Amino acid sequence: MRVKSTQLAQHLQRGLSPAYLLTGDEPLQIMECSDTLRKTAREQGFTERTVLSVEANFDWSALQEATQTLSLFASKQLIEIRLGNKSISEAGTKLLIEYFAHISESTCLLIIADKLDSAKQKTKWFSLLEEKAVVINVAPLELAELPTWITQRLSLQGLRATPDAITMIAERAEGHLLACAQEIEKLGLLYPKDQVLDTQHILEAVTDSARFEIFAWVDIVLSGDVARSVRQLRGLRAEGLEPILIVWALDRELRTLAQVSYALQQKQSVDHICRTYRIWQQRKSLIFQAVKRHPLATWQNFLQQTLELDRLVKGASRGNIWDALQKLAVQVAGVRLLNH
């Protein structure tokens, strides 16, 4: 059974199927479809999740073990196989045949793969999945579809835009959905709900150099240059920049670093990690040098601290948001604070 990515929500209203193959070469849609499937699985009682990343010499017996193992605290589990650009071996195909022959209501299988070429679509395992599973093929949006997608995305941020503004957003993103989504997310932080954006609003968001300095500041923090990061943060404050934007940028980066740290701990390859978390070549060295600075538990602790930053910036906690930002930034950069 085949389902378009745009039809996934409607499909899931009828219930969760025993198995899914999610494949394509559009990172944002792959990420959001997989998030939707995970969320639906959790809502339907699949509270345990087992992730298997297929690398060279992957032992497919891990799939069999996963189907036979449940923790004491869960009655259902989602088994997620991250196939990437690999194929499923003959041994893996036999185990899939076994899985479908004895489908259990206690498991749901999700296989996430890169775009499948014609050779892989002729394999026995693909034919099996095409027959037994729901195949979701994620294709890049056509240029004509982008304005509607942008309009819907803006609506999720509580914003609307003129046709010219939508065209400008599309041109800036050059058809790259992830970049486009980040641009729209930024607009949602900059402008109030129900704002109708015109081209001037878009230009102001783009040409405000102070906002671009946020991302430069985050990179300085990751580089470990403590003194410069403190000076830069004071400069951003002096320029009157809203701290909510800085919190958002830092939280996003820390989330990536925690994920990368976990993936390295699981012995995933650097190339696989870069593909999974969309780490571009020009930032690869910065990210991997930074992630070695702290163990996984520390990156997770930093993420917890961003929750307090969020409460401070929203007025839900008492304290100085700028002091808290600086405190977290210098820790990320490598400073160990006493009594922390």
Residue frames as qw, qx, qy, qz and C-alpha x, y, z in Angstrom:
[[0.000, 0.888, 0.460, 0.000, 0.00, 0.00, 0.00],
 [0.434, 0.189, 0.006, 0.881, 1.33, 3.42, -0.94],
 [0.165, -0.880, -0.414, 0.166, 0.47, 6.67, 0.84],
 [0.364, 0.673, -0.041, 0.643, 1.66, 10.16, -0.07],
 [0.372, -0.064, -0.505, 0.776, 3.35, 12.12, 2.70],
 [0.235, -0.166, 0.013, -0.958, 0.56, 14.71, 2.45],
 [0.706, -0.262, -0.420, -0.506, -2.00, 11.95, 3.11],
 [0.425, 0.104, -0.809, 0.392, -0.27, 10.53, 6.18],
 [0.209, -0.057, 0.511, -0.832, -2.34, 12.38, 8.80],
 [0.713, 0.059, -0.117, -0.688, -5.56, 11.28, 7.11],
 [0.699, 0.143, -0.698, -0.062, -4.30, 7.70, 6.87],
 [0.251, 0.117, -0.777, 0.565, -3.39, 7.61, 10.58],
 [0.490, -0.127, 0.220, -0.834, -6.92, 8.68, 11.55],
 [0.858, 0.018, -0.331, -0.392, -7.97, 5.18, 10.49],
 [0.880, -0.437, 0.185, 0.002, -5.41, 3.61, 12.81],
 [0.119, -0.732, 0.645, 0.185, -1.77, 2.58, 12.89],
 [0.886, 0.309, -0.307, -0.157, -0.61, -0.14, 10.49],
 [0.908, -0.366, 0.096, 0.177, 1.80, -2.91, 11.61],
 [0.667, -0.201, 0.300, 0.652, 4.65, -1.66, 9.40],
 [0.297, 0.934, 0.070, -0.187, 5.83, 1.40, 7.46],
 [0.687, 0.037, 0.237, 0.686, 8.57, 2.13, 4.95],
 [0.056, 0.958, 0.110, -0.261, 9.38, 5.85, 4.85],
 [0.688, -0.030, 0.365, 0.626, 11.69, 6.73, 1.99],
 [0.318, 0.907, 0.225, 0.161, 12.80, 9.82, 0.11],
 [0.629, 0.111, -0.071, 0.766, 15.42, 12.53, -0.26],
 [0.095, -0.712, -0.074, -0.691, 13.67, 15.54, 1.30],
 [0.359, 0.068, -0.723, 0.586, 15.04, 15.77, 4.88],
 [0.275, -0.109, 0.337, -0.894, 12.39, 18.00, 6.43],
 [0.756, -0.048, -0.223, -0.614, 9.45, 15.95, 5.20],
 [0.692, 0.055, -0.710, 0.119, 11.17, 12.70, 6.21],
 [0.170, 0.103, -0.643, 0.739, 11.78, 14.11, 9.70],
 [0.432, -0.055, 0.221, -0.873, 8.23, 15.39, 10.13],
 [0.787, -0.011, -0.447, -0.426, 6.59, 12.21, 8.77],
 [0.595, 0.034, -0.743, 0.305, 8.67, 10.08, 11.13],
 [0.043, -0.092, 0.520, -0.848, 7.81, 12.40, 14.04],
 [0.631, -0.064, -0.083, -0.769, 4.11, 12.08, 13.17],
 [0.785, 0.000, -0.601, -0.151, 4.36, 8.28, 13.11],
 [0.385, 0.074, -0.718, 0.574, 6.22, 8.20, 16.45],
 [0.269, -0.103, 0.327, -0.900, 3.67, 10.52, 18.06],
 [0.751, -0.056, -0.267, -0.601, 0.75, 8.44, 16.82],
 [0.691, 0.045, -0.711, 0.121, 2.43, 5.26, 18.03],
 [0.141, 0.093, -0.642, 0.748, 2.92, 6.74, 21.52],
 [0.485, -0.072, 0.121, -0.863, -0.71, 7.84, 21.63],
 [0.844, 0.002, -0.337, -0.418, -1.78, 4.30, 20.77],
 [0.846, -0.481, 0.190, -0.129, 0.25, 2.73, 23.56],
 [0.873, 0.278, -0.144, 0.373, 3.56, 2.00, 21.84],
 [0.330, -0.937, 0.106, -0.036, 5.50, 3.55, 24.67],
 [0.668, -0.456, 0.452, 0.376, 8.75, 1.62, 24.14],
 [0.580, 0.790, -0.142, -0.138, 10.95, 2.48, 21.17],
 [0.762, -0.292, 0.433, 0.382, 13.88, 0.43, 19.85],
 [0.395, 0.855, -0.205, -0.265, 16.16, 2.06, 17.26],
 [0.823, -0.087, 0.436, 0.354, 18.39, -0.04, 14.98],
 [0.230, 0.849, -0.273, -0.391, 20.87, 1.83, 12.76],
 [0.933, 0.234, 0.229, 0.148, 22.04, -0.20, 9.79],
 [0.022, -0.834, 0.487, 0.257, 25.76, 0.14, 9.16],
 [0.557, 0.452, -0.685, -0.129, 28.29, -2.13, 7.42],
 [0.386, 0.087, -0.897, 0.197, 28.09, -5.72, 8.71],
 [0.503, -0.254, 0.262, -0.783, 24.85, -5.00, 10.58],
 [0.029, -0.025, -0.992, 0.118, 23.54, -8.09, 12.39],
 [0.457, -0.235, -0.367, -0.775, 19.89, -8.46, 11.39],
 [0.499, -0.308, -0.798, 0.138, 19.25, -10.84, 14.27],
 [0.063, -0.090, -0.401, 0.909, 18.87, -7.62, 16.30],
 [0.469, -0.120, -0.276, -0.830, 15.45, -7.27, 14.64],
 [0.675, -0.226, -0.687, -0.150, 14.40, -10.70, 15.86],
 [0.406, -0.158, -0.630, 0.642, 15.67, -9.92, 19.35],
 [0.136, -0.034, 0.130, -0.982, 13.75, -6.64, 19.40],
 [0.592, -0.197, -0.430, -0.653, 10.48, -8.35, 18.48],
 [0.723, -0.245, -0.644, 0.052, 10.93, -10.79, 21.33],
 [0.438, -0.156, -0.483, 0.742, 11.93, -8.28, 23.98],
 [0.208, -0.770, -0.256, -0.546, 9.72, -5.88, 25.91],
 [0.117, 0.309, -0.581, 0.744, 10.57, -4.03, 29.10],
 [0.167, -0.378, -0.843, 0.344, 8.56, -4.54, 32.26],
 [0.060, 0.493, 0.310, -0.811, 7.11, -1.05, 31.85],
 [0.389, 0.384, -0.310, -0.778, 5.69, -1.33, 28.32],
 [0.699, 0.199, 0.665, -0.174, 3.25, -3.63, 26.57],
 [0.686, 0.670, 0.262, 0.112, 3.85, -2.30, 23.04],
 [0.437, -0.561, 0.299, 0.636, 6.94, -1.13, 21.20],
 [0.555, 0.815, -0.051, -0.157, 7.88, 0.74, 18.05],
 [0.754, -0.213, 0.394, 0.481, 10.86, -0.82, 16.27],
 [0.324, 0.913, -0.066, -0.240, 12.61, 1.78, 14.15],
 [0.799, -0.021, 0.356, 0.484, 15.16, 0.69, 11.56],
 [0.132, 0.887, -0.161, -0.412, 17.28, 3.50, 10.11],
 [0.875, 0.244, 0.342, 0.239, 18.37, 2.03, 6.80],
 [0.148, -0.714, 0.308, 0.611, 19.96, 5.15, 5.30],
 [0.508, 0.596, -0.427, -0.453, 21.47, 4.28, 1.91],
 [0.191, -0.274, 0.943, -0.001, 21.99, 0.62, 2.81],
 [0.646, -0.019, -0.552, -0.527, 20.01, -2.36, 1.58],
 [0.758, -0.333, 0.400, -0.393, 18.43, -5.23, 3.51],
 [0.016, 0.416, -0.898, -0.143, 20.47, -8.42, 3.38],
 [0.582, -0.066, -0.732, -0.349, 19.14, -11.87, 2.60],
 [0.332, -0.195, -0.805, 0.451, 19.18, -12.67, 6.31],
 [0.144, 0.192, 0.304, -0.922, 17.28, -9.47, 7.03],
 [0.507, 0.035, -0.435, -0.743, 14.71, -10.29, 4.34],
 [0.507, -0.154, -0.848, -0.025, 14.10, -13.72, 5.89],
 [0.165, -0.258, -0.659, 0.687, 13.51, -12.09, 9.27],
 [0.313, 0.143, -0.022, -0.939, 11.07, -9.62, 7.68],
 [0.551, -0.070, -0.686, -0.471, 9.18, -12.54, 6.14],
 [0.412, -0.230, -0.818, 0.329, 9.06, -14.11, 9.60],
 [0.033, 0.173, 0.365, -0.914, 7.90, -10.81, 11.11],
 [0.471, 0.079, -0.220, -0.851, 4.97, -10.52, 8.69],
 [0.542, -0.094, -0.807, -0.216, 4.08, -14.19, 9.05],
 [0.492, -0.459, -0.672, 0.309, 3.61, -13.72, 12.82],
 [0.022, 0.531, -0.008, 0.847, 2.55, -10.10, 13.14],
 [0.369, -0.427, -0.688, 0.456, 1.98, -9.14, 16.74],
 [0.097, -0.879, -0.341, -0.319, -0.26, -6.33, 17.92],
 [0.581, -0.738, -0.060, 0.338, 2.47, -5.47, 20.43],
 [0.482, -0.331, 0.339, 0.737, 4.92, -4.21, 17.77],
 [0.482, 0.852, 0.166, -0.125, 4.94, -1.64, 15.00],
 [0.711, -0.096, 0.322, 0.617, 7.81, -1.53, 12.51],
 [0.254, 0.946, 0.028, -0.198, 9.11, 1.73, 10.98],
 [0.743, -0.014, 0.310, 0.593, 11.89, 1.56, 8.36],
 [0.132, 0.938, -0.007, -0.320, 13.39, 4.91, 7.31],
 [0.743, 0.043, 0.417, 0.522, 15.49, 4.90, 4.15],
 [0.030, -0.476, 0.300, 0.826, 17.07, 7.30, 1.70],
 [0.660, 0.477, -0.111, -0.570, 15.51, 7.53, -1.74],
 [0.741, -0.066, 0.662, 0.086, 15.42, 4.03, -3.23],
 [0.176, 0.478, -0.578, -0.638, 16.95, 3.66, -6.66],
 [0.783, 0.204, -0.292, -0.511, 15.50, 1.36, -9.32],
 [0.489, 0.257, -0.826, 0.112, 17.80, -1.51, -8.31],
 [0.079, -0.050, 0.775, -0.625, 16.57, -1.48, -4.69],
 [0.611, 0.156, 0.173, -0.757, 12.96, -1.28, -5.84],
 [0.752, 0.242, -0.521, -0.324, 13.49, -4.61, -7.62],
 [0.105, 0.313, -0.878, 0.347, 14.71, -6.42, -4.50],
 [0.456, -0.333, -0.821, -0.087, 12.77, -9.10, -2.68],
 [0.253, -0.367, -0.591, 0.673, 12.66, -7.08, 0.52],
 [0.165, 0.158, -0.040, -0.973, 11.14, -4.05, -1.19],
 [0.453, -0.157, -0.670, -0.567, 8.49, -6.19, -2.90],
 [0.417, -0.347, -0.800, 0.256, 7.68, -7.69, 0.49],
 [0.105, -0.349, -0.385, 0.848, 7.32, -4.27, 2.13],
 [0.256, 0.043, -0.343, -0.903, 5.29, -2.95, -0.80],
 [0.501, -0.258, -0.748, -0.351, 2.87, -5.84, -0.27],
 [0.548, -0.431, -0.676, 0.238, 2.76, -5.99, 3.52],
 [0.327, -0.439, -0.308, 0.778, 3.62, -2.48, 4.76],
 [0.213, 0.933, 0.272, -0.101, 2.54, 1.08, 4.11],
 [0.630, 0.070, 0.185, 0.751, 5.09, 2.70, 1.79],
 [0.013, 0.948, 0.190, -0.257, 5.42, 6.48, 2.13],
 [0.660, 0.236, 0.220, 0.679, 7.50, 7.93, -0.67],
 [0.141, -0.853, -0.150, 0.479, 8.56, 11.49, 0.16],
 [0.584, 0.443, 0.319, 0.600, 9.25, 13.54, -2.95],
 [0.225, -0.219, -0.074, 0.946, 10.52, 17.13, -3.13],
 [0.300, 0.718, 0.453, -0.436, 7.79, 19.70, -3.61],
 [0.472, 0.517, 0.424, 0.574, 7.23, 21.01, -7.08],
 [0.205, 0.038, -0.062, 0.976, 7.87, 24.74, -7.47],
 [0.338, -0.402, -0.387, -0.758, 4.16, 25.35, -8.02],
 [0.657, -0.498, -0.565, -0.026, 3.36, 23.62, -4.69],
 [0.486, 0.000, -0.420, 0.767, 5.74, 25.75, -2.62],
 [0.165, -0.350, 0.040, -0.921, 3.50, 28.85, -2.15],
 [0.729, -0.420, -0.322, -0.433, 0.69, 26.71, -0.68],
 [0.785, -0.173, -0.470, 0.364, 3.19, 24.95, 1.60],
 [0.285, 0.175, -0.286, 0.898, 4.60, 28.29, 2.79],
 [0.414, -0.427, -0.124, -0.794, 1.10, 29.65, 3.44],
 [0.825, -0.377, -0.396, -0.146, 0.24, 26.60, 5.56],
 [0.680, -0.042, -0.413, 0.605, 3.55, 26.86, 7.42],
 [0.033, 0.319, -0.150, 0.935, 2.99, 30.54, 8.18],
 [0.613, -0.461, -0.275, -0.580, -0.49, 29.70, 9.44],
 [0.804, -0.277, -0.479, 0.220, 1.04, 27.32, 12.01],
 [0.429, -0.025, -0.302, 0.851, 3.00, 30.34, 13.31],
 [0.006, -0.748, -0.528, 0.404, -0.19, 32.42, 13.40],
 [0.078, -0.527, 0.251, 0.808, 0.94, 34.54, 10.45],
 [0.647, 0.633, 0.425, 0.024, -0.31, 35.42, 6.99],
 [0.347, -0.420, 0.369, 0.753, 1.54, 36.96, 4.06],
 [0.504, 0.676, -0.054, -0.535, 0.93, 38.77, 0.81],
 [0.920, 0.359, 0.137, 0.076, 1.59, 36.86, -2.43],
 [0.428, 0.791, -0.333, 0.282, 4.74, 38.94, -3.05],
 [0.372, -0.668, 0.574, -0.295, 6.03, 38.16, 0.44],
 [0.909, -0.053, 0.401, -0.098, 5.41, 34.45, -0.10],
 [0.781, 0.596, -0.062, 0.174, 7.31, 34.61, -3.39],
 [0.095, 0.822, -0.468, 0.312, 10.21, 36.34, -1.63],
 [0.664, -0.453, 0.554, -0.217, 10.36, 33.63, 1.06],
 [0.938, 0.230, 0.258, 0.007, 10.33, 30.93, -1.62],
 [0.587, 0.745, -0.212, 0.234, 13.11, 32.62, -3.59],
 [0.188, -0.769, 0.541, -0.284, 15.29, 33.02, -0.50],
 [0.765, -0.276, 0.561, -0.156, 14.94, 29.33, 0.38],
 [0.291, 0.502, -0.695, -0.424, 15.66, 28.30, -3.24],
 [0.806, 0.017, -0.454, -0.379, 13.32, 25.32, -2.85],
 [0.395, 0.151, -0.810, 0.406, 15.15, 23.99, 0.24],
 [0.543, -0.606, -0.456, -0.360, 12.30, 23.13, 2.62],
 [0.668, -0.420, -0.403, 0.464, 14.42, 22.95, 5.76],
 [0.296, 0.000, -0.037, 0.954, 15.85, 26.42, 5.13],
 [0.258, -0.439, -0.385, -0.770, 12.37, 27.66, 4.30],
 [0.630, -0.572, -0.523, -0.053, 10.91, 26.19, 7.50],
 [0.563, -0.314, -0.295, 0.705, 13.67, 27.81, 9.57],
 [0.093, 0.205, 0.156, 0.962, 13.01, 31.16, 7.88],
 [0.449, -0.531, -0.443, -0.566, 9.29, 30.91, 8.71],
 [0.673, -0.483, -0.486, 0.279, 10.05, 29.82, 12.28],
 [0.398, -0.106, -0.153, 0.898, 12.22, 32.91, 12.67],
 [0.160, -0.368, -0.294, -0.868, 9.42, 35.12, 11.32],
 [0.596, -0.558, -0.541, -0.204, 7.12, 33.59, 13.93],
 [0.597, -0.406, -0.360, 0.591, 9.53, 34.74, 16.64],
 [0.274, 0.019, 0.059, 0.960, 9.93, 38.23, 15.19],
 [0.278, -0.214, -0.260, -0.900, 6.33, 39.19, 14.51],
 [0.420, 0.000, 0.615, -0.667, 3.11, 39.00, 16.57],
 [0.308, 0.305, 0.900, 0.042, 0.29, 36.57, 15.89],
 [0.359, 0.760, 0.531, -0.109, -2.18, 37.54, 13.14],
 [0.086, -0.680, 0.291, 0.667, 0.46, 39.76, 11.51],
 [0.762, 0.598, 0.247, 0.030, 0.05, 40.05, 7.74],
 [0.536, -0.466, 0.365, 0.602, 3.57, 40.06, 6.35],
 [0.577, 0.810, 0.032, -0.097, 4.53, 42.06, 3.29],
 [0.795, 0.412, -0.164, 0.415, 7.84, 42.24, 1.45],
 [0.012, 0.778, -0.329, 0.535, 9.09, 44.98, 3.81],
 [0.764, -0.518, 0.287, -0.256, 8.66, 42.67, 6.80],
 [0.973, 0.099, 0.063, 0.197, 10.63, 39.95, 5.03],
 [0.516, 0.657, -0.201, 0.512, 13.40, 42.38, 4.06],
 [0.311, -0.765, 0.330, -0.457, 13.64, 43.69, 7.63],
 [0.906, -0.336, 0.244, -0.086, 14.00, 40.15, 8.95],
 [0.895, 0.300, 0.036, 0.327, 16.67, 39.35, 6.38],
 [0.431, 0.674, -0.151, 0.580, 18.71, 42.54, 6.51],
 [0.500, -0.810, 0.166, -0.258, 18.80, 42.94, 10.28],
 [0.558, 0.487, -0.625, 0.248, 22.47, 42.02, 10.73],
 [0.319, -0.468, 0.614, -0.550, 22.12, 41.78, 14.51],
 [0.892, -0.045, 0.231, -0.386, 19.90, 38.73, 14.12],
 [0.858, 0.397, -0.317, 0.078, 22.44, 37.02, 11.93],
 [0.115, 0.629, -0.626, 0.448, 25.01, 37.74, 14.62],
 [0.780, -0.336, 0.336, -0.407, 23.11, 35.34, 16.88],
 [0.985, 0.174, -0.012, 0.010, 24.22, 32.40, 14.77],
 [0.496, 0.622, -0.431, 0.426, 27.78, 33.73, 14.68],
 [0.347, -0.598, 0.495, -0.526, 27.67, 33.97, 18.49],
 [0.942, -0.144, 0.195, -0.234, 26.47, 30.36, 18.80],
 [0.861, 0.400, -0.217, 0.228, 29.42, 29.25, 16.65],
 [0.138, 0.680, -0.494, 0.524, 31.82, 31.21, 18.88],
 [0.684, -0.436, 0.399, -0.429, 30.38, 29.42, 21.92],
 [0.992, 0.092, 0.066, -0.051, 30.84, 26.05, 20.22],
 [0.625, 0.610, -0.355, 0.332, 34.42, 26.92, 19.27],
 [0.758, -0.393, -0.350, 0.386, 35.27, 27.27, 22.99],
 [0.314, 0.349, -0.105, 0.877, 36.32, 30.93, 22.81],
 [0.317, -0.621, -0.645, 0.313, 34.93, 31.93, 26.21],
 [0.198, -0.459, -0.116, 0.858, 36.11, 35.55, 26.36],
 [0.072, 0.022, -0.489, -0.869, 34.89, 36.35, 22.88],
 [0.256, -0.463, -0.806, -0.266, 31.52, 34.67, 23.49],
 [0.261, -0.627, -0.515, 0.523, 30.99, 36.83, 26.59],
 [0.087, -0.357, 0.135, 0.920, 31.89, 40.02, 24.68],
 [0.127, -0.144, -0.697, -0.691, 29.64, 39.07, 21.78],
 [0.252, -0.570, -0.782, 0.022, 26.68, 38.33, 24.06],
 [0.182, -0.597, -0.299, 0.721, 27.08, 41.73, 25.74],
 [0.003, -0.181, 0.409, 0.894, 27.11, 43.28, 22.28],
 [0.190, -0.365, -0.806, -0.425, 23.87, 41.54, 21.33],
 [0.250, -0.654, -0.623, 0.347, 22.29, 42.79, 24.54],
 [0.157, -0.473, -0.017, 0.867, 23.51, 46.36, 23.89],
 [0.068, -0.014, -0.596, -0.800, 21.96, 46.25, 20.43],
 [0.530, 0.059, 0.274, -0.800, 18.59, 45.57, 22.05],
 [0.454, 0.095, -0.803, -0.373, 18.19, 42.09, 20.60],
 [0.785, -0.320, 0.034, -0.530, 15.31, 40.06, 22.03],
 [0.250, -0.457, 0.841, -0.147, 16.73, 37.29, 24.25],
 [0.819, 0.165, 0.441, -0.326, 14.01, 34.87, 23.08],
 [0.721, 0.637, -0.245, -0.119, 15.78, 34.68, 19.70],
 [0.138, 0.632, -0.738, 0.190, 19.09, 33.84, 21.36],
 [0.580, -0.186, 0.702, -0.368, 17.49, 31.20, 23.58],
 [0.859, 0.388, 0.165, -0.288, 15.85, 29.63, 20.52],
 [0.580, 0.678, -0.452, 0.003, 19.12, 29.51, 18.56],
 [0.079, -0.531, 0.792, -0.291, 21.13, 28.09, 21.48],
 [0.718, -0.032, 0.571, -0.397, 18.48, 25.49, 22.32],
 [0.842, 0.488, -0.058, -0.224, 18.36, 24.32, 18.70],
 [0.428, 0.650, -0.615, 0.123, 22.13, 23.88, 18.59],
 [0.305, -0.400, 0.772, -0.388, 22.30, 22.10, 21.95],
 [0.852, 0.139, 0.327, -0.384, 19.59, 19.70, 20.83],
 [0.767, 0.561, -0.307, -0.053, 21.68, 18.78, 17.79],
 [0.163, 0.613, -0.715, 0.294, 24.83, 18.33, 19.90],
 [0.590, -0.230, 0.647, -0.425, 23.03, 16.06, 22.37],
 [0.902, 0.320, 0.131, -0.260, 21.73, 13.95, 19.47],
 [0.588, 0.647, -0.477, 0.088, 25.18, 13.77, 17.88],
 [0.169, -0.538, 0.740, -0.368, 26.75, 12.80, 21.22],
 [0.780, -0.030, 0.506, -0.367, 24.25, 9.97, 21.62],
 [0.850, 0.498, -0.088, -0.146, 24.79, 8.79, 18.04],
 [0.330, 0.663, -0.643, 0.196, 28.57, 8.69, 18.57],
 [0.446, -0.362, 0.713, -0.403, 28.02, 6.70, 21.74],
 [0.859, 0.203, 0.374, -0.285, 26.01, 4.23, 19.64],
 [0.519, -0.266, 0.651, 0.486, 29.02, 3.88, 17.28],
 [0.578, 0.730, 0.362, -0.038, 27.22, 5.45, 14.33],
 [0.633, 0.154, 0.236, 0.721, 29.48, 6.66, 11.53],
 [0.111, -0.457, -0.057, 0.881, 30.24, 10.35, 11.10],
 [0.104, -0.027, -0.590, -0.800, 28.79, 10.35, 7.58],
 [0.268, -0.490, -0.813, -0.165, 25.56, 8.79, 8.82],
 [0.247, -0.603, -0.470, 0.595, 25.30, 11.31, 11.65],
 [0.059, -0.293, 0.193, 0.935, 25.87, 14.22, 9.27],
 [0.203, -0.226, -0.710, -0.635, 23.10, 12.97, 6.98],
 [0.316, -0.536, -0.778, 0.090, 20.69, 12.28, 9.82],
 [0.262, -0.738, -0.365, 0.504, 21.13, 15.63, 11.59],
 [0.412, 0.835, 0.238, 0.278, 21.81, 17.70, 8.46],
 [0.457, -0.737, 0.181, 0.464, 25.28, 18.87, 9.44],
 [0.614, 0.787, -0.042, 0.030, 26.72, 20.68, 6.44],
 [0.837, 0.211, -0.155, 0.481, 30.35, 20.26, 5.45],
 [0.223, 0.646, -0.198, 0.703, 31.36, 23.79, 6.50],
 [0.494, -0.622, 0.265, -0.546, 30.15, 23.18, 10.10],
 [0.925, -0.050, -0.375, -0.016, 31.24, 19.55, 10.42],
 [0.558, 0.237, -0.510, 0.611, 34.56, 20.28, 12.14],
 [0.202, -0.419, 0.282, -0.839, 33.00, 22.81, 14.54],
 [0.802, -0.299, -0.094, -0.508, 30.22, 20.42, 15.62],
 [0.927, -0.046, -0.358, 0.102, 32.38, 17.35, 16.16],
 [0.402, 0.316, -0.482, 0.711, 35.09, 19.26, 18.01],
 [0.372, -0.417, 0.215, -0.801, 32.47, 20.81, 20.28],
 [0.865, -0.254, -0.206, -0.379, 30.67, 17.54, 21.01],
 [0.777, 0.091, -0.515, 0.350, 33.91, 15.94, 22.28],
 [0.041, 0.514, -0.381, 0.767, 34.18, 18.64, 24.93],
 [0.504, -0.239, 0.492, -0.668, 31.49, 17.11, 27.14],
 [0.092, 0.072, 0.993, 0.021, 29.96, 13.65, 27.76],
 [0.220, -0.421, -0.702, -0.531, 26.38, 12.90, 26.71],
 [0.359, -0.628, -0.635, 0.272, 25.01, 13.43, 30.23],
 [0.229, -0.431, -0.099, 0.867, 26.39, 16.98, 30.25],
 [0.081, -0.090, -0.507, -0.854, 24.81, 17.83, 26.88],
 [0.333, -0.531, -0.746, -0.224, 21.50, 16.52, 28.22],
 [0.352, -0.579, -0.445, 0.585, 21.96, 18.68, 31.32],
 [0.108, -0.183, 0.181, 0.960, 22.56, 21.74, 29.12],
 [0.217, -0.341, -0.669, -0.624, 19.27, 21.01, 27.35],
 [0.384, -0.620, -0.660, 0.180, 17.52, 20.93, 30.72],
 [0.281, -0.437, -0.175, 0.836, 19.00, 24.34, 31.48],
 [0.020, -0.117, -0.438, -0.891, 17.46, 25.77, 28.30],
 [0.299, -0.597, -0.719, -0.193, 14.05, 24.94, 29.78],
 [0.361, -0.650, -0.365, 0.560, 14.83, 27.32, 32.64],
 [0.182, -0.167, 0.259, 0.934, 16.00, 29.93, 30.11],
 [0.140, -0.398, -0.676, -0.605, 12.64, 29.57, 28.36],
 [0.362, -0.701, -0.600, 0.132, 10.80, 30.10, 31.64],
 [0.349, -0.482, -0.115, 0.795, 12.91, 33.16, 32.43],
 [0.093, 0.000, 0.419, 0.903, 12.36, 34.76, 29.05],
 [0.279, -0.486, -0.663, -0.496, 8.61, 34.19, 29.34],
 [0.259, -0.487, 0.260, -0.792, 8.49, 35.58, 32.87],
 [0.841, -0.312, -0.365, -0.251, 7.50, 32.26, 34.42],
 [0.788, -0.308, -0.281, 0.454, 10.64, 32.26, 36.61],
 [0.154, -0.985, 0.051, 0.058, 12.47, 35.05, 38.41],
 [0.716, -0.326, 0.314, 0.531, 16.01, 35.95, 37.44],
 [0.148, 0.763, -0.291, -0.558, 18.15, 37.75, 34.89],
 [0.896, 0.390, 0.206, -0.044, 17.88, 36.07, 31.50],
 [0.468, 0.800, -0.351, 0.131, 21.15, 37.59, 30.25],
 [0.289, -0.621, 0.693, -0.225, 23.11, 36.32, 33.26],
 [0.819, -0.014, 0.544, -0.180, 21.57, 32.87, 32.81],
 [0.782, 0.623, -0.021, -0.019, 22.41, 32.88, 29.10],
 [0.219, 0.788, -0.547, 0.177, 26.02, 33.80, 29.80],
 [0.548, -0.438, 0.669, -0.246, 26.30, 31.16, 32.52],
 [0.889, 0.203, 0.401, -0.088, 25.10, 28.41, 30.18],
 [0.631, 0.757, -0.164, 0.029, 27.19, 29.66, 27.25],
 [0.015, 0.752, -0.640, 0.156, 30.49, 29.60, 29.14],
 [0.701, -0.215, 0.658, -0.169, 29.73, 26.07, 30.34],
 [0.850, 0.480, 0.211, -0.049, 29.09, 24.95, 26.78],
 [0.411, 0.837, -0.344, 0.111, 32.35, 26.63, 25.77],
 [0.771, 0.177, -0.535, 0.297, 34.19, 24.53, 28.34],
 [0.045, -0.495, 0.486, -0.719, 34.24, 26.42, 31.65],
 [0.533, -0.342, -0.766, 0.113, 33.50, 24.35, 34.76],
 [0.265, -0.650, 0.071, -0.709, 31.53, 26.38, 37.27],
 [0.116, 0.121, -0.823, 0.543, 31.92, 25.83, 40.98],
 [0.319, 0.216, 0.677, -0.627, 28.90, 24.45, 42.86],
 [0.592, 0.295, -0.248, -0.708, 27.22, 23.53, 39.59]]
